[in-house]
Amino acid sequence: MYIKAALMLAVGLLASTILLLIHPELQVAALLATAVWGFCRAYYFAFYVIEHYVDGAYRFRGLVDFMRYLLRRRE
């Protein structure tokens, strides 16, 4: 799992670096940082908040399972 986490971090850093090298603008950097922050918060909500504050029976399995969970709650 640690290797997987390190590889995902490397992919994110590489993609961000390439994007900023292609478009070295403050506005692009700010939008990229905002997008990363937003996705991190959504991930946190999808797994930590739901499991610990909304539904204690829900367990982390992945984003597809989270979407199924949301669809089941709407029915």
N, CA, C and O atoms as a Maestro MAE file, in Angstrom:
{
 s_m_m2io_version
 :::
 2.0.0
}

f_m_ct {
 s_m_title
 :::
 protein
 m_atom[300] {
  # First column is atom index #
  i_m_mmod_type
  r_m_x_coord
  r_m_y_coord
  r_m_z_coord
  i_m_residue_number
  s_m_chain_name
  s_m_pdb_residue_name
  s_m_pdb_atom_name
  i_m_atomic_number
  :::
  1 25 0.821 -1.194 0.000 1 A "MET " " N  " 7
  2 3 0.000 0.000 0.000 1 A "MET " " CA " 6
  3 2 0.869 1.263 0.000 1 A "MET " " C  " 6
  4 15 0.514 2.265 -0.622 1 A "MET " " O  " 8
  5 25 1.990 1.211 0.690 2 A "TYR " " N  " 7
  6 3 2.865 2.388 0.720 2 A "TYR " " CA " 6
  7 2 3.451 2.678 -0.660 2 A "TYR " " C  " 6
  8 15 3.595 3.835 -1.057 2 A "TYR " " O  " 8
  9 25 3.783 1.614 -1.379 3 A "ILE " " N  " 7
  10 3 4.315 1.801 -2.737 3 A "ILE " " CA " 6
  11 2 3.239 2.405 -3.633 3 A "ILE " " C  " 6
  12 15 3.521 3.302 -4.427 3 A "ILE " " O  " 8
  13 25 2.011 1.915 -3.505 4 A "LYS " " N  " 7
  14 3 0.900 2.455 -4.288 4 A "LYS " " CA " 6
  15 2 0.698 3.937 -3.970 4 A "LYS " " C  " 6
  16 15 0.512 4.744 -4.881 4 A "LYS " " O  " 8
  17 25 0.732 4.298 -2.700 5 A "ALA " " N  " 7
  18 3 0.576 5.700 -2.305 5 A "ALA " " CA " 6
  19 2 1.708 6.553 -2.875 5 A "ALA " " C  " 6
  20 15 1.472 7.660 -3.361 5 A "ALA " " O  " 8
  21 25 2.928 6.041 -2.816 6 A "ALA " " N  " 7
  22 3 4.071 6.786 -3.351 6 A "ALA " " CA " 6
  23 2 3.952 6.970 -4.861 6 A "ALA " " C  " 6
  24 15 4.276 8.036 -5.386 6 A "ALA " " O  " 8
  25 25 3.492 5.940 -5.556 7 A "LEU " " N  " 7
  26 3 3.316 6.047 -7.004 7 A "LEU " " CA " 6
  27 2 2.216 7.055 -7.354 7 A "LEU " " C  " 6
  28 15 2.370 7.827 -8.300 7 A "LEU " " O  " 8
  29 25 1.127 7.057 -6.615 8 A "MET " " N  " 7
  30 3 0.054 8.019 -6.873 8 A "MET " " CA " 6
  31 2 0.535 9.447 -6.600 8 A "MET " " C  " 6
  32 15 0.192 10.368 -7.342 8 A "MET " " O  " 8
  33 25 1.316 9.632 -5.554 9 A "LEU " " N  " 7
  34 3 1.886 10.950 -5.269 9 A "LEU " " CA " 6
  35 2 2.825 11.380 -6.389 9 A "LEU " " C  " 6
  36 15 2.813 12.539 -6.803 9 A "LEU " " O  " 8
  37 25 3.634 10.451 -6.877 10 A "ALA " " N  " 7
  38 3 4.557 10.754 -7.975 10 A "ALA " " CA " 6
  39 2 3.797 11.141 -9.242 10 A "ALA " " C  " 6
  40 15 4.195 12.076 -9.937 10 A "ALA " " O  " 8
  41 25 2.713 10.436 -9.550 11 A "VAL " " N  " 7
  42 3 1.903 10.763 -10.726 11 A "VAL " " CA " 6
  43 2 1.328 12.170 -10.595 11 A "VAL " " C  " 6
  44 15 1.379 12.956 -11.541 11 A "VAL " " O  " 8
  45 25 0.787 12.481 -9.437 12 A "GLY " " N  " 7
  46 3 0.212 13.808 -9.216 12 A "GLY " " CA " 6
  47 2 1.244 14.909 -9.318 12 A "GLY " " C  " 6
  48 15 0.994 15.948 -9.929 12 A "GLY " " O  " 8
  49 25 2.395 14.688 -8.724 13 A "LEU " " N  " 7
  50 3 3.457 15.698 -8.790 13 A "LEU " " CA " 6
  51 2 3.982 15.865 -10.212 13 A "LEU " " C  " 6
  52 15 4.237 16.988 -10.650 13 A "LEU " " O  " 8
  53 25 4.145 14.771 -10.930 14 A "LEU " " N  " 7
  54 3 4.625 14.834 -12.309 14 A "LEU " " CA " 6
  55 2 3.624 15.576 -13.199 14 A "LEU " " C  " 6
  56 15 4.009 16.449 -13.977 14 A "LEU " " O  " 8
  57 25 2.352 15.229 -13.084 15 A "ALA " " N  " 7
  58 3 1.328 15.882 -13.899 15 A "ALA " " CA " 6
  59 2 1.243 17.371 -13.576 15 A "ALA " " C  " 6
  60 15 1.117 18.197 -14.480 15 A "ALA " " O  " 8
  61 25 1.310 17.712 -12.307 16 A "SER " " N  " 7
  62 3 1.258 19.125 -11.909 16 A "SER " " CA " 6
  63 2 2.467 19.891 -12.421 16 A "SER " " C  " 6
  64 15 2.338 21.017 -12.902 16 A "SER " " O  " 8
  65 25 3.633 19.284 -12.318 17 A "THR " " N  " 7
  66 3 4.862 19.917 -12.798 17 A "THR " " CA " 6
  67 2 4.813 20.159 -14.303 17 A "THR " " C  " 6
  68 15 5.168 21.236 -14.781 17 A "THR " " O  " 8
  69 25 4.369 19.146 -15.041 18 A "ILE " " N  " 7
  70 3 4.283 19.291 -16.497 18 A "ILE " " CA " 6
  71 2 3.283 20.386 -16.865 18 A "ILE " " C  " 6
  72 15 3.551 21.210 -17.740 18 A "ILE " " O  " 8
  73 25 2.142 20.392 -16.200 19 A "LEU " " N  " 7
  74 3 1.145 21.421 -16.473 19 A "LEU " " CA " 6
  75 2 1.701 22.814 -16.218 19 A "LEU " " C  " 6
  76 15 1.481 23.725 -17.016 19 A "LEU " " O  " 8
  77 25 2.413 22.985 -15.124 20 A "LEU " " N  " 7
  78 3 2.972 24.301 -14.793 20 A "LEU " " CA " 6
  79 2 4.149 24.672 -15.700 20 A "LEU " " C  " 6
  80 15 4.414 25.855 -15.914 20 A "LEU " " O  " 8
  81 25 4.851 23.676 -16.232 21 A "LEU " " N  " 7
  82 3 5.908 23.969 -17.201 21 A "LEU " " CA " 6
  83 2 5.321 24.402 -18.544 21 A "LEU " " C  " 6
  84 15 5.885 25.257 -19.226 21 A "LEU " " O  " 8
  85 25 4.190 23.812 -18.917 22 A "ILE " " N  " 7
  86 3 3.528 24.180 -20.164 22 A "ILE " " CA " 6
  87 2 2.895 25.574 -20.050 22 A "ILE " " C  " 6
  88 15 2.972 26.383 -20.976 22 A "ILE " " O  " 8
  89 25 2.273 25.833 -18.906 23 A "HIS " " N  " 7
  90 3 1.596 27.117 -18.670 23 A "HIS " " CA " 6
  91 2 2.085 27.716 -17.348 23 A "HIS " " C  " 6
  92 15 1.383 27.628 -16.341 23 A "HIS " " O  " 8
  93 25 3.275 28.323 -17.336 24 A "PRO " " N  " 7
  94 3 3.827 28.858 -16.083 24 A "PRO " " CA " 6
  95 2 3.172 30.197 -15.688 24 A "PRO " " C  " 6
  96 15 3.789 31.260 -15.754 24 A "PRO " " O  " 8
  97 25 1.919 30.100 -15.283 25 A "GLU " " N  " 7
  98 3 1.161 31.292 -14.897 25 A "GLU " " CA " 6
  99 2 0.620 31.110 -13.491 25 A "GLU " " C  " 6
  100 15 0.285 29.997 -13.083 25 A "GLU " " O  " 8
  101 25 0.536 32.203 -12.757 26 A "LEU " " N  " 7
  102 3 0.024 32.161 -11.391 26 A "LEU " " CA " 6
  103 2 -1.430 31.705 -11.363 26 A "LEU " " C  " 6
  104 15 -1.836 30.975 -10.460 26 A "LEU " " O  " 8
  105 25 -2.206 32.130 -12.340 27 A "GLN " " N  " 7
  106 3 -3.612 31.748 -12.392 27 A "GLN " " CA " 6
  107 2 -3.766 30.231 -12.571 27 A "GLN " " C  " 6
  108 15 -4.622 29.621 -11.931 27 A "GLN " " O  " 8
  109 25 -2.960 29.631 -13.418 28 A "VAL " " N  " 7
  110 3 -3.006 28.176 -13.628 28 A "VAL " " CA " 6
  111 2 -2.603 27.451 -12.342 28 A "VAL " " C  " 6
  112 15 -3.233 26.463 -11.967 28 A "VAL " " O  " 8
  113 25 -1.571 27.931 -11.673 29 A "ALA " " N  " 7
  114 3 -1.130 27.313 -10.413 29 A "ALA " " CA " 6
  115 2 -2.223 27.405 -9.354 29 A "ALA " " C  " 6
  116 15 -2.466 26.445 -8.622 29 A "ALA " " O  " 8
  117 25 -2.877 28.552 -9.272 30 A "ALA " " N  " 7
  118 3 -3.945 28.732 -8.288 30 A "ALA " " CA " 6
  119 2 -5.140 27.823 -8.594 30 A "ALA " " C  " 6
  120 15 -5.710 27.226 -7.681 30 A "ALA " " O  " 8
  121 25 -5.518 27.717 -9.856 31 A "LEU " " N  " 7
  122 3 -6.622 26.831 -10.236 31 A "LEU " " CA " 6
  123 2 -6.278 25.368 -9.985 31 A "LEU " " C  " 6
  124 15 -7.126 24.594 -9.540 31 A "LEU " " O  " 8
  125 25 -5.044 24.990 -10.268 32 A "LEU " " N  " 7
  126 3 -4.606 23.621 -10.015 32 A "LEU " " CA " 6
  127 2 -4.650 23.308 -8.519 32 A "LEU " " C  " 6
  128 15 -5.133 22.249 -8.118 32 A "LEU " " O  " 8
  129 25 -4.151 24.219 -7.706 33 A "ALA " " N  " 7
  130 3 -4.176 24.023 -6.249 33 A "ALA " " CA " 6
  131 2 -5.607 23.932 -5.735 33 A "ALA " " C  " 6
  132 15 -5.905 23.112 -4.866 33 A "ALA " " O  " 8
  133 25 -6.483 24.760 -6.261 34 A "THR " " N  " 7
  134 3 -7.885 24.731 -5.853 34 A "THR " " CA " 6
  135 2 -8.545 23.420 -6.249 34 A "THR " " C  " 6
  136 15 -9.315 22.859 -5.470 34 A "THR " " O  " 8
  137 25 -8.255 22.921 -7.452 35 A "ALA " " N  " 7
  138 3 -8.819 21.648 -7.904 35 A "ALA " " CA " 6
  139 2 -8.338 20.495 -7.023 35 A "ALA " " C  " 6
  140 15 -9.133 19.645 -6.623 35 A "ALA " " O  " 8
  141 25 -7.053 20.467 -6.725 36 A "VAL " " N  " 7
  142 3 -6.507 19.407 -5.872 36 A "VAL " " CA " 6
  143 2 -7.146 19.460 -4.494 36 A "VAL " " C  " 6
  144 15 -7.537 18.426 -3.954 36 A "VAL " " O  " 8
  145 25 -7.256 20.643 -3.924 37 A "TRP " " N  " 7
  146 3 -7.866 20.810 -2.600 37 A "TRP " " CA " 6
  147 2 -9.318 20.332 -2.629 37 A "TRP " " C  " 6
  148 15 -9.755 19.625 -1.720 37 A "TRP " " O  " 8
  149 25 -10.067 20.712 -3.663 38 A "GLY " " N  " 7
  150 3 -11.465 20.316 -3.760 38 A "GLY " " CA " 6
  151 2 -11.641 18.807 -3.858 38 A "GLY " " C  " 6
  152 15 -12.514 18.233 -3.206 38 A "GLY " " O  " 8
  153 25 -10.807 18.165 -4.679 39 A "PHE " " N  " 7
  154 3 -10.895 16.710 -4.798 39 A "PHE " " CA " 6
  155 2 -10.496 16.015 -3.496 39 A "PHE " " C  " 6
  156 15 -11.080 14.990 -3.142 39 A "PHE " " O  " 8
  157 25 -9.530 16.546 -2.795 40 A "CYS " " N  " 7
  158 3 -9.135 15.964 -1.503 40 A "CYS " " CA " 6
  159 2 -10.278 16.060 -0.500 40 A "CYS " " C  " 6
  160 15 -10.539 15.110 0.236 40 A "CYS " " O  " 8
  161 25 -10.953 17.193 -0.468 41 A "ARG " " N  " 7
  162 3 -12.081 17.369 0.455 41 A "ARG " " CA " 6
  163 2 -13.236 16.443 0.086 41 A "ARG " " C  " 6
  164 15 -13.892 15.892 0.970 41 A "ARG " " O  " 8
  165 25 -13.492 16.266 -1.215 42 A "ALA " " N  " 7
  166 3 -14.561 15.361 -1.646 42 A "ALA " " CA " 6
  167 2 -14.235 13.923 -1.253 42 A "ALA " " C  " 6
  168 15 -15.119 13.186 -0.816 42 A "ALA " " O  " 8
  169 25 -12.986 13.523 -1.404 43 A "TYR " " N  " 7
  170 3 -12.555 12.178 -1.025 43 A "TYR " " CA " 6
  171 2 -12.718 11.982 0.488 43 A "TYR " " C  " 6
  172 15 -13.212 10.948 0.939 43 A "TYR " " O  " 8
  173 25 -12.298 12.981 1.258 44 A "TYR " " N  " 7
  174 3 -12.444 12.938 2.712 44 A "TYR " " CA " 6
  175 2 -13.916 12.782 3.087 44 A "TYR " " C  " 6
  176 15 -14.256 11.963 3.941 44 A "TYR " " O  " 8
  177 25 -14.785 13.561 2.455 45 A "PHE " " N  " 7
  178 3 -16.209 13.475 2.750 45 A "PHE " " CA " 6
  179 2 -16.749 12.095 2.393 45 A "PHE " " C  " 6
  180 15 -17.482 11.487 3.172 45 A "PHE " " O  " 8
  181 25 -16.381 11.604 1.204 46 A "ALA " " N  " 7
  182 3 -16.929 10.334 0.714 46 A "ALA " " CA " 6
  183 2 -16.626 9.179 1.644 46 A "ALA " " C  " 6
  184 15 -17.436 8.258 1.753 46 A "ALA " " O  " 8
  185 25 -15.509 9.196 2.306 47 A "PHE " " N  " 7
  186 3 -15.152 8.046 3.111 47 A "PHE " " CA " 6
  187 2 -15.103 8.333 4.603 47 A "PHE " " C  " 6
  188 15 -15.723 7.600 5.374 47 A "PHE " " O  " 8
  189 25 -14.408 9.345 5.037 48 A "TYR " " N  " 7
  190 3 -14.274 9.572 6.472 48 A "TYR " " CA " 6
  191 2 -15.547 10.129 7.090 48 A "TYR " " C  " 6
  192 15 -16.036 9.592 8.084 48 A "TYR " " O  " 8
  193 25 -16.085 11.186 6.524 49 A "VAL " " N  " 7
  194 3 -17.263 11.832 7.110 49 A "VAL " " CA " 6
  195 2 -18.462 10.901 7.100 49 A "VAL " " C  " 6
  196 15 -19.160 10.776 8.106 49 A "VAL " " O  " 8
  197 25 -18.710 10.241 5.961 50 A "ILE " " N  " 7
  198 3 -19.856 9.332 5.888 50 A "ILE " " CA " 6
  199 2 -19.722 8.224 6.924 50 A "ILE " " C  " 6
  200 15 -20.675 7.932 7.646 50 A "ILE " " O  " 8
  201 25 -18.541 7.604 7.003 51 A "GLU " " N  " 7
  202 3 -18.353 6.475 7.919 51 A "GLU " " CA " 6
  203 2 -18.403 6.890 9.387 51 A "GLU " " C  " 6
  204 15 -18.959 6.163 10.211 51 A "GLU " " O  " 8
  205 25 -17.840 8.032 9.722 52 A "HIS " " N  " 7
  206 3 -17.727 8.411 11.133 52 A "HIS " " CA " 6
  207 2 -18.847 9.304 11.647 52 A "HIS " " C  " 6
  208 15 -19.097 9.325 12.852 52 A "HIS " " O  " 8
  209 25 -19.524 10.037 10.784 53 A "TYR " " N  " 7
  210 3 -20.527 10.989 11.260 53 A "TYR " " CA " 6
  211 2 -21.931 10.763 10.715 53 A "TYR " " C  " 6
  212 15 -22.903 11.152 11.364 53 A "TYR " " O  " 8
  213 25 -22.070 10.142 9.538 54 A "VAL " " N  " 7
  214 3 -23.387 9.999 8.927 54 A "VAL " " CA " 6
  215 2 -23.930 8.589 9.078 54 A "VAL " " C  " 6
  216 15 -25.066 8.407 9.516 54 A "VAL " " O  " 8
  217 25 -23.133 7.588 8.722 55 A "ASP " " N  " 7
  218 3 -23.596 6.204 8.739 55 A "ASP " " CA " 6
  219 2 -22.456 5.305 9.196 55 A "ASP " " C  " 6
  220 15 -21.565 4.976 8.413 55 A "ASP " " O  " 8
  221 25 -22.486 4.916 10.441 56 A "GLY " " N  " 7
  222 3 -21.425 4.096 11.020 56 A "GLY " " CA " 6
  223 2 -21.315 2.708 10.412 56 A "GLY " " C  " 6
  224 15 -20.288 2.046 10.565 56 A "GLY " " O  " 8
  225 25 -22.367 2.254 9.719 57 A "ALA " " N  " 7
  226 3 -22.339 0.932 9.098 57 A "ALA " " CA " 6
  227 2 -21.621 0.939 7.750 57 A "ALA " " C  " 6
  228 15 -21.229 -0.114 7.246 57 A "ALA " " O  " 8
  229 25 -21.451 2.137 7.163 58 A "TYR " " N  " 7
  230 3 -20.779 2.226 5.858 58 A "TYR " " CA " 6
  231 2 -19.288 1.997 6.038 58 A "TYR " " C  " 6
  232 15 -18.675 2.547 6.953 58 A "TYR " " O  " 8
  233 25 -18.703 1.182 5.160 59 A "ARG " " N  " 7
  234 3 -17.266 0.919 5.206 59 A "ARG " " CA " 6
  235 2 -16.638 1.259 3.860 59 A "ARG " " C  " 6
  236 15 -17.240 1.045 2.808 59 A "ARG " " O  " 8
  237 25 -15.442 1.782 3.906 60 A "PHE " " N  " 7
  238 3 -14.687 2.165 2.715 60 A "PHE " " CA " 6
  239 2 -14.433 0.968 1.826 60 A "PHE " " C  " 6
  240 15 -13.905 -0.048 2.277 60 A "PHE " " O  " 8
  241 25 -14.811 1.087 0.556 61 A "ARG " " N  " 7
  242 3 -14.488 0.075 -0.448 61 A "ARG " " CA " 6
  243 2 -13.997 0.710 -1.729 61 A "ARG " " C  " 6
  244 15 -13.196 0.105 -2.442 61 A "ARG " " O  " 8
  245 25 -14.446 1.896 -2.041 62 A "GLY " " N  " 7
  246 3 -14.043 2.563 -3.276 62 A "GLY " " CA " 6
  247 2 -15.099 3.544 -3.731 62 A "GLY " " C  " 6
  248 15 -16.191 3.600 -3.166 62 A "GLY " " O  " 8
  249 25 -14.778 4.314 -4.748 63 A "LEU " " N  " 7
  250 3 -15.695 5.345 -5.226 63 A "LEU " " CA " 6
  251 2 -16.951 4.764 -5.859 63 A "LEU " " C  " 6
  252 15 -18.025 5.351 -5.733 63 A "LEU " " O  " 8
  253 25 -16.844 3.627 -6.536 64 A "VAL " " N  " 7
  254 3 -18.026 3.003 -7.142 64 A "VAL " " CA " 6
  255 2 -18.996 2.577 -6.051 64 A "VAL " " C  " 6
  256 15 -20.201 2.796 -6.172 64 A "VAL " " O  " 8
  257 25 -18.484 1.971 -4.989 65 A "ASP " " N  " 7
  258 3 -19.343 1.577 -3.879 65 A "ASP " " CA " 6
  259 2 -19.958 2.787 -3.190 65 A "ASP " " C  " 6
  260 15 -21.091 2.717 -2.715 65 A "ASP " " O  " 8
  261 25 -19.230 3.889 -3.131 66 A "PHE " " N  " 7
  262 3 -19.789 5.103 -2.545 66 A "PHE " " CA " 6
  263 2 -20.959 5.613 -3.384 66 A "PHE " " C  " 6
  264 15 -21.972 6.047 -2.835 66 A "PHE " " O  " 8
  265 25 -20.827 5.565 -4.710 67 A "MET " " N  " 7
  266 3 -21.926 5.991 -5.579 67 A "MET " " CA " 6
  267 2 -23.143 5.080 -5.388 67 A "MET " " C  " 6
  268 15 -24.276 5.560 -5.366 67 A "MET " " O  " 8
  269 25 -22.918 3.786 -5.253 68 A "ARG " " N  " 7
  270 3 -24.026 2.856 -4.983 68 A "ARG " " CA " 6
  271 2 -24.689 3.191 -3.650 68 A "ARG " " C  " 6
  272 15 -25.914 3.149 -3.527 68 A "ARG " " O  " 8
  273 25 -23.868 3.523 -2.655 69 A "TYR " " N  " 7
  274 3 -24.400 3.901 -1.338 69 A "TYR " " CA " 6
  275 2 -25.306 5.119 -1.471 69 A "TYR " " C  " 6
  276 15 -26.398 5.145 -0.904 69 A "TYR " " O  " 8
  277 25 -24.857 6.135 -2.221 70 A "LEU " " N  " 7
  278 3 -25.677 7.329 -2.392 70 A "LEU " " CA " 6
  279 2 -26.988 7.030 -3.104 70 A "LEU " " C  " 6
  280 15 -28.039 7.549 -2.728 70 A "LEU " " O  " 8
  281 25 -26.921 6.191 -4.137 71 A "LEU " " N  " 7
  282 3 -28.139 5.837 -4.874 71 A "LEU " " CA " 6
  283 2 -29.113 5.054 -4.007 71 A "LEU " " C  " 6
  284 15 -30.322 5.257 -4.111 71 A "LEU " " O  " 8
  285 25 -28.618 4.169 -3.161 72 A "ARG " " N  " 7
  286 3 -29.485 3.408 -2.253 72 A "ARG " " CA " 6
  287 2 -30.164 4.320 -1.241 72 A "ARG " " C  " 6
  288 15 -31.322 4.099 -0.886 72 A "ARG " " O  " 8
  289 25 -29.457 5.338 -0.777 73 A "ARG " " N  " 7
  290 3 -30.025 6.245 0.232 73 A "ARG " " CA " 6
  291 2 -31.142 7.110 -0.353 73 A "ARG " " C  " 6
  292 15 -32.025 7.560 0.377 73 A "ARG " " O  " 8
  293 25 -31.105 7.342 -1.660 74 A "ARG " " N  " 7
  294 3 -32.124 8.164 -2.304 74 A "ARG " " CA " 6
  295 2 -33.423 7.403 -2.495 74 A "ARG " " C  " 6
  296 15 -34.478 8.019 -2.645 74 A "ARG " " O  " 8
  297 25 -33.371 6.080 -2.493 75 A "GLU " " N  " 7
  298 3 -34.577 5.270 -2.743 75 A "GLU " " CA " 6
  299 2 -35.447 5.187 -1.517 75 A "GLU " " C  " 6
  300 15 -36.498 4.547 -1.548 75 A "GLU " " O  " 8
  :::
 }
 m_bond[299] {
  # First column is bond index #
  i_m_from
  i_m_to
  i_m_order
  :::
  1 1 2 1
  2 2 3 1
  3 3 4 2
  4 3 5 1
  5 5 6 1
  6 6 7 1
  7 7 8 2
  8 7 9 1
  9 9 10 1
  10 10 11 1
  11 11 12 2
  12 11 13 1
  13 13 14 1
  14 14 15 1
  15 15 16 2
  16 15 17 1
  17 17 18 1
  18 18 19 1
  19 19 20 2
  20 19 21 1
  21 21 22 1
  22 22 23 1
  23 23 24 2
  24 23 25 1
  25 25 26 1
  26 26 27 1
  27 27 28 2
  28 27 29 1
  29 29 30 1
  30 30 31 1
  31 31 32 2
  32 31 33 1
  33 33 34 1
  34 34 35 1
  35 35 36 2
  36 35 37 1
  37 37 38 1
  38 38 39 1
  39 39 40 2
  40 39 41 1
  41 41 42 1
  42 42 43 1
  43 43 44 2
  44 43 45 1
  45 45 46 1
  46 46 47 1
  47 47 48 2
  48 47 49 1
  49 49 50 1
  50 50 51 1
  51 51 52 2
  52 51 53 1
  53 53 54 1
  54 54 55 1
  55 55 56 2
  56 55 57 1
  57 57 58 1
  58 58 59 1
  59 59 60 2
  60 59 61 1
  61 61 62 1
  62 62 63 1
  63 63 64 2
  64 63 65 1
  65 65 66 1
  66 66 67 1
  67 67 68 2
  68 67 69 1
  69 69 70 1
  70 70 71 1
  71 71 72 2
  72 71 73 1
  73 73 74 1
  74 74 75 1
  75 75 76 2
  76 75 77 1
  77 77 78 1
  78 78 79 1
  79 79 80 2
  80 79 81 1
  81 81 82 1
  82 82 83 1
  83 83 84 2
  84 83 85 1
  85 85 86 1
  86 86 87 1
  87 87 88 2
  88 87 89 1
  89 89 90 1
  90 90 91 1
  91 91 92 2
  92 91 93 1
  93 93 94 1
  94 94 95 1
  95 95 96 2
  96 95 97 1
  97 97 98 1
  98 98 99 1
  99 99 100 2
  100 99 101 1
  101 101 102 1
  102 102 103 1
  103 103 104 2
  104 103 105 1
  105 105 106 1
  106 106 107 1
  107 107 108 2
  108 107 109 1
  109 109 110 1
  110 110 111 1
  111 111 112 2
  112 111 113 1
  113 113 114 1
  114 114 115 1
  115 115 116 2
  116 115 117 1
  117 117 118 1
  118 118 119 1
  119 119 120 2
  120 119 121 1
  121 121 122 1
  122 122 123 1
  123 123 124 2
  124 123 125 1
  125 125 126 1
  126 126 127 1
  127 127 128 2
  128 127 129 1
  129 129 130 1
  130 130 131 1
  131 131 132 2
  132 131 133 1
  133 133 134 1
  134 134 135 1
  135 135 136 2
  136 135 137 1
  137 137 138 1
  138 138 139 1
  139 139 140 2
  140 139 141 1
  141 141 142 1
  142 142 143 1
  143 143 144 2
  144 143 145 1
  145 145 146 1
  146 146 147 1
  147 147 148 2
  148 147 149 1
  149 149 150 1
  150 150 151 1
  151 151 152 2
  152 151 153 1
  153 153 154 1
  154 154 155 1
  155 155 156 2
  156 155 157 1
  157 157 158 1
  158 158 159 1
  159 159 160 2
  160 159 161 1
  161 161 162 1
  162 162 163 1
  163 163 164 2
  164 163 165 1
  165 165 166 1
  166 166 167 1
  167 167 168 2
  168 167 169 1
  169 169 170 1
  170 170 171 1
  171 171 172 2
  172 171 173 1
  173 173 174 1
  174 174 175 1
  175 175 176 2
  176 175 177 1
  177 177 178 1
  178 178 179 1
  179 179 180 2
  180 179 181 1
  181 181 182 1
  182 182 183 1
  183 183 184 2
  184 183 185 1
  185 185 186 1
  186 186 187 1
  187 187 188 2
  188 187 189 1
  189 189 190 1
  190 190 191 1
  191 191 192 2
  192 191 193 1
  193 193 194 1
  194 194 195 1
  195 195 196 2
  196 195 197 1
  197 197 198 1
  198 198 199 1
  199 199 200 2
  200 199 201 1
  201 201 202 1
  202 202 203 1
  203 203 204 2
  204 203 205 1
  205 205 206 1
  206 206 207 1
  207 207 208 2
  208 207 209 1
  209 209 210 1
  210 210 211 1
  211 211 212 2
  212 211 213 1
  213 213 214 1
  214 214 215 1
  215 215 216 2
  216 215 217 1
  217 217 218 1
  218 218 219 1
  219 219 220 2
  220 219 221 1
  221 221 222 1
  222 222 223 1
  223 223 224 2
  224 223 225 1
  225 225 226 1
  226 226 227 1
  227 227 228 2
  228 227 229 1
  229 229 230 1
  230 230 231 1
  231 231 232 2
  232 231 233 1
  233 233 234 1
  234 234 235 1
  235 235 236 2
  236 235 237 1
  237 237 238 1
  238 238 239 1
  239 239 240 2
  240 239 241 1
  241 241 242 1
  242 242 243 1
  243 243 244 2
  244 243 245 1
  245 245 246 1
  246 246 247 1
  247 247 248 2
  248 247 249 1
  249 249 250 1
  250 250 251 1
  251 251 252 2
  252 251 253 1
  253 253 254 1
  254 254 255 1
  255 255 256 2
  256 255 257 1
  257 257 258 1
  258 258 259 1
  259 259 260 2
  260 259 261 1
  261 261 262 1
  262 262 263 1
  263 263 264 2
  264 263 265 1
  265 265 266 1
  266 266 267 1
  267 267 268 2
  268 267 269 1
  269 269 270 1
  270 270 271 1
  271 271 272 2
  272 271 273 1
  273 273 274 1
  274 274 275 1
  275 275 276 2
  276 275 277 1
  277 277 278 1
  278 278 279 1
  279 279 280 2
  280 279 281 1
  281 281 282 1
  282 282 283 1
  283 283 284 2
  284 283 285 1
  285 285 286 1
  286 286 287 1
  287 287 288 2
  288 287 289 1
  289 289 290 1
  290 290 291 1
  291 291 292 2
  292 291 293 1
  293 293 294 1
  294 294 295 1
  295 295 296 2
  296 295 297 1
  297 297 298 1
  298 298 299 1
  299 299 300 2
  :::
 }
}
